[in-house]
Amino acid sequence: MSQGKKPKPNRPPNLKLKAARKALPSPSGAPEMCMSRRELAEAANAYVWSRTRGEQHTNMTEHDIGRYERGEVHWPERWRRYGLRGALGVSSDNELGFYPNRKSAISTGGASSRLFEPAKSSSGISDSSAAKGFEFPARLEDAIQVTTNLWRADVEGRNDLRNAEFVASAFITPALRAIASGEEHPGSGGDWEVHEPDVETVRRITIAFRELDNRYGGGQIRERSLRFLDAEVAPLLKGRFNEQVGRSLVSAVAELTALTGWAAYDTGLHGLGQRYLVQALRMAVAAADRPLSAEVLAAMSHQCIYLGESAEALDLARAAGKIAREVDIPALVAEAAVLEAHGHAVANDERSCTASLTRAEAALDKADRSRDPAWIGYFDEAYLSAKFGHCFTALGRGDLAERFAYRSLEMDGTYVRGRQFNLALYATALVDQDNPRVDQAAAVGIEAALLAEGLRSARSIDYLARLADRLAPYCGVREVDDFNDCARPLLHSN
């Protein structure tokens, strides 16, 4: 059934920051070129490092600058604001469009339908949003109520939920409870009986949604999977079932809830996706599905890495690894180790990153894939190579990133979104070197842009934007101009 596109959350772009960057010439000396996002990030990092005599490291990337300019982050960490003020030659945060709360958004020059935020608790989580997805109730009956309420509020299009901010620290308490969880007995005495075929229906539909997500992006399935959860799955959770059926049902619910959260993350609804992942973890714990608990923790770590939250990413990857080792699934151990490596890379810790990558490779070499849960089938040599490539890109080692990014293209062709990511990664690695191969990078970038045209994925556009920033100093090169002509409609539509 066709679903109309929902309007995107009203997040006003930070026009002041973008204008301040574009007012400065590119340090590369390229004629008529403004400073790129990457160049601004590097200049701000250098400013902080030099002014603090090496005591502070901000590790900003062009991805961070893009998020700030799009208005996704309106109050960066103080040292980052300090570096940006210094690099752009201004004296106040307001001149760069930064503000500590939504009420101050009026002064940024952008209109917003959500100018006022609810008061926040000491944990940094808004009181109203905490009631819509951050809880991790002790009783399964309460957990089911929280989860189904989340689905219902999402179906109703609640702006306070869809526009909710991502709070990395909100993952930590659920992670700790998942590690220390005891046995639960998910039986229920509802009015109608639930049988295994009902559960199998949920699992088969989840498989179909996952295939569509991999082929077309999270935007293709998010609304559909949400409506299936709300209309078809919620009544099952309120039905009557014994403990055996209950465990199977709650596990299936956890898997589909996690997929729906992943789709929200892929479409840029980070706060909403985070809440789905928290509730997916709660359901996995109730089902005593330890492997799935580890996989959800890994997804949480993945989201934190993408958003630059390295400390929480490392904690969550280690939690996933602990459970993965307990259940003795080497592919899960490898996944947790490579996420830990990526967290170290984002924190610019090359030594720890390399050690974690070695552990990930060794674990995957030992894996007997016939024993793996079906949902981790995506994690293969090509996927691991891509993660290696991302790690070395974050560390500024384009030479090594190129080698692994190229290997990552030897992948299953049904993972169209993943191939688009890997093409963009490979192109970025080609240009991010002492002797950049700009023409080849642009040609590969065109391939990535053509694939992105068929995707509904904010991440695919973000990876293209990062590549465009890398290629910005080379405008005028024919291949780069061709890439820009191909990518421009995609980048301007987001």
N, C-alpha and C positions, 0 to 999 in steps of 0.2 A: 504494500500500500504506500503510495507516494506521500511524503511529508513535506510541507512547505518549510523553507529555511527560516529559522528563528533569527531575530535581530541580534547582532553581537552586543556584548555588554558595553555600556556607554562609558568608555574610559578615555577622557579627553587627552589628546597627545600633548606632550610638553613642548610647545612651540618655542618657548624662550631658550631652552637648552639647544634645540636644533638650530635656531637662528644664530646663537652664539658660536656654535661649531662652524657653521657655514660661512660666518663672517671672517674666519681666519684662513689664510692660505695653507695649502698642503706643505708640510715640512719637506716633502720629497722634491720640491722645487718645480713640479710639473706646472706648466703655464695654465692659468685660469682654472686651476683645480683647488677646491676648498679642502680643508682638513677632513679626513675620513673618520669614521667611528673608531677604527682600529688605531689611527694615529692619535686621536684624542685620548683613548685609553692608555696608550703607551706614554704620552706626555704627562698625563695625570699621575700614573704610577711612578714615573721618574721624578716628578715634582715632590711627591710625598717621601720617596726614598732619600732624595738629596736633602730636603729640609729637616728630616728626622735623623740624618746621618746613618741611614740603613736600619733604624730601629723599627720602622713600620713598613709593611708590604701590603699593598692594596690588591694586586693581582687582577685588576679590571681587564676585561676583554671587550671587543667590539660588540659582543652579544649583550653585555651589561649596558653599554651605551644605548644600544637599540631598545632595550627594555625601558630605560629611563626616558628616551625620546617618545616612545609610544605611550607613556603614562602608566605603564604596568607597575612601576615602583616610583612613588612620589617622595620618598624620604630615604635616600641611600645611607649607608653607614657613615659616621662622621668623618673618618679619614678619607673616604672616597669623595665626600662633598668637598673636603679641604683640597684634595688634589685637583678636582674639576675647577674649583674657584681659581686655583693658582694657574692651571694650564690655560684657562680661558680669560684670565686677567680681570676678574670681577671681585667685588668685596663682600657680597652677601649671597646667601642661598636663594633668596627671592629673585635675584637677577637671573638665576638659572632655572626658575620655575619649580624649585623644590619647596615642599611644605610638609610639616609634621603631622597634619591631620586633614581630613576631607573638608572641614569647615573653611580652611584657608585656600581651598581650590579656586575660590572666586578671584583671588589675586593673581592667578597664573595665566589668565587670559583664555582659559578653556571652559566651556560650559559643561556642567555635569548634572544629571538628574539625581545624584546621590551625594549631596554636599555634606551631609552630617552622618557620622558614624556612631553606633552605640558605644557606650563606655566600655573600656576593656578591663579585663581582670588582670591580676598581677602576672599571669602567664602570657599576657599579650593577646589573648583570644577574646573577641567581642562576646559579650554575654548572650546576645540574641543568636549569634551564629553557633555558639557552643551547644545550644539546644537543638541544632539541626545537623548533627553529624560528627561532632568531636567526642561525644561520650563513649565510654567503653564499659557498659553496665555489667555488674556481676551476675545478674540473673538473665537467663536466656530470654525469658518472656519480655523483659524490659529492652533487651538488645534488639529483639525483633520489632518492637514498637518504634524504637529509634530509627532503625533501618527503613521500615516501611513509611514512616513519616517523612524521611529524607526523600524517598522516591516521590511521594505525593506532592511535597512542596516543590520539587523540581518539575514535575508534570504541570503544575499550576503556574510555572514560569516566575517564581518568586525572585525578584531582582536582588533582594538582599542576600539570597543564597547563591545565585549565579554570578553575582559580582563580588562574592566574598573573597577576602584576601587569603593568600597562602601564608601559613605560619609554620615554618619548618619545625620548631620546637614542639608543636602539637603532636607530632608523630612519636615522640619519645616515650610518653607514658603508655600508650597502647603497645609499643614494642616491648617494654619491660613486662607488661602483663601477659603478653603472648609467650615470652620466654618462660615465665614462672607459672603458666596456667596449669590448673589441675583438670581432672577428668570431669566432663559434664555428661548428662543423660538427656538428650534432646527428644523427649516424648511429649505428646500433646493430646488433649482430649476435646478437640473442636467438634463441630457439628457434622462434618463430612469427612469421609475416610480418604487418605492419600496413599497411593500405591506406588510401587517401583516404576511402572510405566509413566507415571506423572513426572517422576524425577528424571527418567531417561529423556523425556520430551525436553525438559529444561537443558539437559546436557547437549542434546543434538542441536538445539537452536543456538546454544552458546558457541558450538563449533562453527555453525554457519556465520554467526556474527563475527567470530574471530577471523575467518577467512576473508570476509568483506572488509574488515578493518585493515588487514594486511594489504589488501589489494587496492582499496580506495581511500583509506584514511578514517580517522575517528569521526569526522563530521558526517560520514555516510551512515554510521550505525548508531550514534549516540541517542538520538531521539527514539529510534525504533527499539533499541534494547531497553531504554528507560520505560517506554510504554508497555513493553512485555513484562518487565518486572512489576510495574504498578498494577496492571490489569490481570495478569495471569499468575504471577509467582506469589504476590502478596496473599491472595486467598489460600494458596497451598500452605503457607506458613501458619495460617490460622485454622487449618484443618486438623484431623485426628490421624495420628501416626504413632507406631511403636518406635522404640529406640533405634533399631536397625534402619528403618526407612527414614527416621528423623536425621540420623547422621548423614546419610546419603543426600537427603534433601538440602540440609543446611550447607553441606560441602558444595553442592551444585549452585546454590544461591551465592555463596562466597565467590565462586569462580566467575559467575556472570556479573556480580556487583563490582568485582575487581576490573573486569573488562570494560564495564561502563565507565568506571573511574578513569581507566587508562585512556578511553576515548575522549573524555572531558579534558584530560591533560593534553592530549594530542591536538585538541582544538583551541587550546589556550585558556580554558576555564580552570585555572590551577587550584584555586581555593575549593571549588566544587569537586574537582577530581580528588583532591586530598581527602575530603570527607567521605567519598565513596571508598577509598582505599582503607580508611580507618574502619569503616563498617564491614568491609570485606574481610579484614583481619579478624574482627570480632566473630564473624560467622565461621571462619576457618577454625578458630580456637574452639568454638562450640561443637564443631564436627569432629574434633580431635584429628584434624587433617594437618599434621605437622609439615609435610612437604609443601602444601599450599600456603600455610602460614609463612614459611620461608620465602616463597615466591612473591607473596604480597609485600613482605618487608623489603625484598629486592626492588620491587616496583616503587616503593616509597623512596628508597635510596636513589633510584634512577631519576625520579622527579626532582629530588633535592640537588643532584648533580647538575641537571639541566638548568636549574634556577640559581646555581652558584653557591649553594648552602653546603659547603664541604664538610663542616664539623658534624652536622646531623647525618649527612650522607654516609660518612664513615661509621658512625654509631649504628645506623640501620643496616649497612652492609655486614658489619660484624655480627649483629643479631641474626641476620639471615644465615650467615656462615655457621654460626653455632648450632642452629637447628638443623641445617643441611648436613653437618657432620654427624649429628645425633641420629638422623634417619638414614645416613649412609647412602646418599644419592650424589655421586661425584659431579654430575652435570650441574646440580644446584650449588655444590661447593665451588665449582669453577665460576659460576655466575656471581656468587657473592664475592669471591676473591677479585674478579675483574672490576666489579663495582667499587670495591675498596681501593683498588689501584686508581680508578678514575677519580675518586674522592681525593686521594693523595696528589694526583696530577693537578686538579683544580686548585689545591692548596700549594702548588709549586714544590712539592716534596718528591723529587725525582728518585731518590734512593728507596724510599718506602714504596713508591709506585712500582719500580722495577721488581722489588721483592714480591709484591702482590701479584704482578703479572706472571712471574715464574710459578707461583703456586697455582694460579688459574690454569695455566697450560698443562702443568703436571696432573691436576685433577681431571681435566677433560680427557687426557690421554688414557686415564684408567677407567673411564666411564663405559659401562655396559648399557648402551642406549635402549636395549630391549626391555630393561626394567624401569625406564623412566616414565613418569606421568605424561600423558599425551600433550598437556599444555606447555611443556618445556621443549617440544620438538624443534622450535625455532633456534634453540641455542646449539649451534654447530660450529665447525671450524671457521666458516665465513663470518658468522656473527662475532666470534671471539676476535678474529682479525680486525673487524671494524672497531671493536672496543679498544684494541691495542692502538689503532690509528687515532681514535679520539684522545686517548691518553697522551700520545706523543704530540698531537696537535696542541693540547692544553699546555704541555711543557715547552712548546716552541721548537720542537724537533721535527721540522717538516720533512727532513730526509728519511727519518725512520717512519713517520706517519705515512709517507708515500708508499713504502714497501707493503705495509699492512693494509692500507686502504685499497691498493690494487688487488691484493689477495681476497679482500672481502667481496669483490665483484664476482667471484666464482660461487654464486649463491643460487638458491632455489628461485626460479623466475616468478613464482606465485607471490613472493614478498615484494610487491611493486613499490610500496612506500619505503621499505628498507633499502631497495636498490637506489631509489632517488636520494636517500640520505647518504649512501655510500659513494655515489657519484659526486655529490657535493663535497663530501669529505676528501675524496681523491683529488678533485680539482683544487681544493683549498691547500692540500699538501703540496701540490705541484708548484703553486705560486709562493708558498710560505717557506722559501729556502734562500740561501745566499745567492744562488744562480737560478732565479725563478724561470720556469718554462711557461711563460704567460700565454702563448698561442695555444699550447696543448691544454692548459687549465681552462681557457675560455671555451675550447671545443667540447671538453668534458662537461663544463658548466651548462652548455646548451642542451646536452643530453639530459642533464638533471632538470633543467627548466621545462623541457618538453614532457618529461614524466610528471612533473608537478602540476601540469595543466589538468591532469585527470584525477588529482587527489584533493580531498577536503581535509587538509592537515596544516595547522598553524606551524608545526615544527618544520615541515618541508619548505615553507616560505621563509622561515627563520634561517635555515641552513643556506638557502639561496641568497638571503640578505647578507649573511656573513661573507659568502664568496664575493658578492658584489663589492663589499667594502675592501676586500683584499685586492680586487682588480681595479679599484677606483684610481690609483695612481697611474694606470696604464691606459686611460682613455685616449683614443686616437689611434691605438693599435687596432687594425681592422678586425681581428678575431674578438677582441674585447668589445668593440662597438657592436658586433653581431650578437654577442652574449647579452649586452645591455638591452638591445632591441627586443630580444626574445624574453628576457626576464622582467623588463620594465612593467608590462601590464599586470603580471602576477604580484610584483612588489608594491605597486601603487594601489592595488585592489584590497590590500590588507593593512 
